[in-house]
Every structure is written in C-alpha cells, then in structure tokens.
Amino acid sequence: MTIITESKMDKVIVVNIEKCLGCKSCELACALVHSKSKVFEEAIAESPRPQRMVTVEAAGEFAVPIQCRHCEAAPCVAICPTGAIQRQSEQAPVMVDEDLCIGCKLCMLICPFGILQIGPEGRAVIKCDMCLERLEKDQEPACVEACPTGTLKLVSLKEIIKARRTEASKQLVKETQSRKKTKSGKKRK
C-alpha cells in the first residue's frame, strides 16, 4: 500500500508501508535536521530536545511513517484563528509560523491524521515542513534521505501518474487476454 503526502511544487513523499522496518531512522533524521546544532552528539543534549515531525506508528503487521499530508484544503489552515498555519502558494507545503501560534490546539483537534504536536516550548504547534530548506537546495527531505529501505521516496506527480497509467494498461491487457482465453476455451467444447 502506498500513501502520498503532498509537497512543494510537483513532488510528493510516497510511503511504501510494505517496505517499512519500523527502524525509526526517519524520526531520528527529522529531529536532527530540526535541531539547533544539526549535530547528533550536540542535539541529544539540547534543551528543549529536538522533536521529530514524522512518527512511525504500528498498524497491525505494518509500521507506517506518518507525517503531514499538506492537504489541498487543509482543515488546520481553515481553523487557525491567527493565520499561523498557512501556505505561501497553492503548491507550497502547509507551514506554521510559531510567532503567530497561540497554542489553542484547534488544529490538533481537526487534523484527520492526528499529526500536529505541541512544540518543545509547550505553546506553538509543530508539524512536518517537508524540510523546505533542504528542498530549496535540491536535497531530499531528511526522512527520505535517511530511510534505509526506500520506504519513503520523493517523487514527481508526473512519475506517479505515468506509473499508474502503465499499471492500468498492463491490467487491461491481462484482463483482455484472460477473456479471450475463456471465450476460445468455451468455443472448443
């Protein structure tokens, strides 16, 4: 099963949960890239501690990395009374302006994925920002780069659409061939 998270421009994070080992490398990389020092040995001693914005959840036999879906009609954006949660353009990720956040937690209550968290200071809400600084430098989000199994991938929408067309075409051919075999088998009897 594949879950898609919207991203900056024409890219999305694709999550193949069948590959996830539940190792939480994505969580660690996320916390590190959002730390003050960006150095593991220093980050673990930081106060407040760096927080991850992706969470690996157990779901039956699977481990599922969950992060903000950057919804097209984001309910967190709509409900935020101060405008702290918004996107700069239609294709940009949903971001939180910590200076405007009053910590009312309405966004946490309305998020259909339950991914928003209280920030390390106990007031501002934090969520996945797609590692926007990294994307602007043509780097992958930290969670994608850290994933040892390729569970998380940053893929263009064009690639996803092409792959779906290819798969749909193969399925149609397979079904057509199966019907032909069934019809020809009935005629011979």
C-alpha positions as CSV (number, residue, x, y, z in Angstrom):
1,M,0.0,0.0,0.0
2,T,1.3,3.5,-0.9
3,I,0.4,6.7,1.0
4,I,1.1,10.0,-0.7
5,T,2.0,13.3,1.1
6,E,1.8,16.5,-0.9
7,S,5.0,18.5,-1.2
8,K,6.5,21.6,-2.7
9,M,5.9,22.2,-6.4
10,D,5.2,18.9,-8.2
11,K,6.8,16.5,-5.7
12,V,5.2,14.2,-3.1
13,I,6.5,11.9,-0.5
14,V,5.4,8.4,-1.3
15,V,5.3,5.9,1.5
16,N,5.5,2.2,0.7
17,I,4.5,0.6,4.0
18,E,5.3,-2.9,2.8
19,K,9.0,-1.9,2.9
20,C,9.0,-0.2,6.3
21,L,11.0,-2.0,9.0
22,G,9.9,0.4,11.8
23,C,13.5,1.3,12.4
24,K,12.6,5.0,13.0
25,S,15.6,6.3,11.1
26,C,13.2,8.8,9.6
27,E,12.2,10.1,13.0
28,L,15.8,10.5,14.1
29,A,16.8,12.3,10.9
30,C,13.8,14.6,11.2
31,A,14.6,15.5,14.8
32,L,18.2,16.1,13.9
33,V,17.6,18.3,10.9
34,H,15.2,20.4,13.0
35,S,17.6,20.6,16.0
36,K,19.5,23.8,16.8
37,S,23.0,22.3,16.3
38,K,22.2,19.8,13.5
39,V,24.9,17.6,15.0
40,F,23.8,14.3,16.7
41,E,26.2,14.5,19.6
42,E,25.1,18.0,20.4
43,A,21.4,17.6,19.6
44,I,20.8,14.9,22.2
45,A,21.9,17.4,24.9
46,E,19.9,20.3,23.6
47,S,17.1,21.9,25.7
48,P,14.4,21.8,24.7
49,R,15.0,18.4,23.0
50,P,14.6,18.4,19.2
51,Q,11.3,17.0,18.1
52,R,10.5,14.8,15.2
53,M,7.8,15.8,12.8
54,V,7.3,12.3,11.4
55,T,6.1,9.4,13.5
56,V,6.3,5.7,12.8
57,E,3.1,4.1,14.0
58,A,2.4,0.4,14.4
59,A,-0.7,-0.7,12.5
60,G,-1.3,-4.4,12.6
61,E,1.6,-6.2,10.9
62,F,2.9,-2.9,9.4
63,A,4.9,0.1,10.6
64,V,3.6,3.3,9.0
65,P,5.6,6.5,8.8
66,I,3.0,9.3,9.3
67,Q,3.7,13.0,8.6
68,C,1.6,16.0,7.5
69,R,-0.2,15.3,4.3
70,H,-0.2,19.0,3.3
71,C,-3.9,18.7,2.4
72,E,-5.1,20.7,-0.6
73,A,-8.0,22.1,1.5
74,A,-6.1,21.8,4.8
75,P,-8.5,21.9,7.7
76,C,-5.7,23.2,10.0
77,V,-5.3,26.2,7.8
78,A,-9.1,26.9,7.8
79,I,-9.5,26.6,11.5
80,C,-6.4,28.6,12.7
81,P,-7.7,31.8,14.3
82,T,-4.5,33.7,14.0
83,G,-3.4,32.6,10.5
84,A,-0.3,30.9,12.0
85,I,-0.9,27.9,9.7
86,Q,-0.9,28.7,6.0
87,R,0.9,28.0,2.7
88,Q,2.7,30.6,0.7
89,S,1.3,29.4,-2.6
90,E,-1.1,26.8,-3.8
91,Q,1.6,24.2,-4.4
92,A,3.7,25.1,-1.3
93,P,3.7,23.0,1.9
94,V,1.4,23.9,4.8
95,M,3.7,25.8,7.3
96,V,3.3,27.0,10.9
97,D,4.5,30.5,11.9
98,E,5.5,29.8,15.5
99,D,5.4,33.6,16.3
100,L,1.7,33.7,15.4
101,C,0.6,30.5,17.0
102,I,-1.2,31.0,20.3
103,G,-1.3,27.3,21.2
104,C,-5.1,27.0,21.1
105,K,-4.8,23.4,19.7
106,L,-7.8,23.7,17.4
107,C,-5.6,22.5,14.5
108,M,-4.7,19.4,16.5
109,L,-8.3,18.6,17.1
110,I,-9.3,19.0,13.4
111,C,-6.4,17.2,11.7
112,P,-7.7,14.0,10.2
113,F,-4.3,12.3,10.6
114,G,-3.5,13.4,14.1
115,I,0.0,14.5,13.2
116,L,0.2,18.0,14.7
117,Q,2.1,18.2,18.0
118,I,2.8,20.7,20.8
119,G,6.2,22.3,20.2
120,P,9.1,22.0,22.5
121,E,8.3,25.3,24.2
122,G,4.8,23.9,25.1
123,R,3.0,26.5,23.1
124,A,3.4,26.6,19.3
125,V,2.2,23.6,17.3
126,I,4.8,21.8,15.1
127,K,4.3,19.7,12.0
128,C,6.2,18.4,9.0
129,D,7.6,21.2,6.9
130,M,8.9,18.9,4.1
131,C,12.4,20.1,5.1
132,L,11.7,23.1,2.9
133,E,15.2,24.5,3.4
134,R,16.6,21.2,2.0
135,L,14.1,21.2,-0.9
136,E,15.2,24.7,-1.8
137,K,18.8,23.3,-2.0
138,D,17.6,20.4,-4.3
139,Q,18.1,18.0,-1.4
140,E,15.5,15.4,-0.3
141,P,13.7,15.7,3.0
142,A,15.7,14.3,5.8
143,C,13.3,11.4,6.4
144,V,13.5,10.3,2.8
145,E,17.3,10.5,2.7
146,A,17.6,8.5,6.0
147,C,15.3,5.7,5.1
148,P,17.4,2.6,4.6
149,T,14.8,0.5,2.7
150,G,13.5,3.2,0.4
151,T,10.1,3.2,2.1
152,L,10.0,6.9,1.8
153,K,10.6,8.5,-1.6
154,L,10.3,11.9,-3.0
155,V,8.6,11.5,-6.4
156,S,7.2,13.9,-9.0
157,L,3.5,13.8,-9.7
158,K,4.3,13.1,-13.3
159,E,6.2,9.9,-12.4
160,I,3.3,8.7,-10.2
161,I,0.7,9.4,-12.9
162,K,2.9,7.7,-15.6
163,A,3.4,4.6,-13.3
164,R,-0.4,4.4,-12.7
165,R,-1.1,4.6,-16.5
166,T,1.4,1.9,-17.2
167,E,-0.1,-0.3,-14.4
168,A,-3.6,0.3,-15.7
169,S,-2.6,-0.6,-19.2
170,K,-1.0,-3.8,-18.1
171,Q,-4.1,-4.7,-16.1
172,L,-6.3,-4.1,-19.1
173,V,-4.2,-6.2,-21.4
174,K,-4.2,-9.0,-18.8
175,E,-8.0,-8.9,-18.4
176,T,-8.5,-8.8,-22.2
177,Q,-6.2,-11.8,-22.7
178,S,-7.9,-13.7,-19.9
179,R,-11.4,-13.1,-21.5
180,K,-10.0,-14.2,-24.9
181,K,-8.7,-17.4,-23.4
182,T,-12.1,-18.0,-21.6
183,K,-14.1,-17.4,-24.9
184,S,-11.8,-19.6,-27.0
185,G,-12.0,-22.4,-24.4
186,K,-15.8,-22.3,-24.5
187,K,-15.9,-22.4,-28.3
188,R,-13.8,-25.6,-28.4
189,K,-16.1,-27.6,-26.1
